[in-house]
Amino acid sequence: MPVLDIESFHNEAESYYLLRPSGELDAYTVAHFREALADHAAAGRLVVDLCGVPFIDSAGLGALIGGIRRIRENEGRVVVFCNGATLIRLLHTTGFDRIVPVEETLEAAVGALDRDPDA
């Protein structure tokens, strides 16, 4: 069975949380990812680092969108950080980047938390 490792960090200096899944994000691993997002529903400012995710299917994308929705319901902000060309193309093709900012560097993602009122 596929494994998805998820790390979480709190950057106190810049006041944001970083959620870093590593592994395929699909129907087999989505429950673990959904739970991690739910744990950050009240985080306020969250960067989801997808650099360690080589593949994401519709279940994973749905979990990500649902998690973002919950965080926004709590007046939080979310930005996705991803530097993989294939995954970036998927996020653009599906229109995901119209829902939440997608940045290619961590610095740009943290900056987008401040810049985008809808993030």
Buried (B, 14 or more C-beta within 10 A) or exposed (E): EEEBEBEBEEEEEEEBBBBBBBBBBBBBBBEBBBEBBBBBBEBBBBBBBBBBBEBBBEBBBEBBBEBBEBBBEEEBBBBBBBEBEEBBEBBEEBEBBEBBBBBBEBEBBBBBBBEEEEB
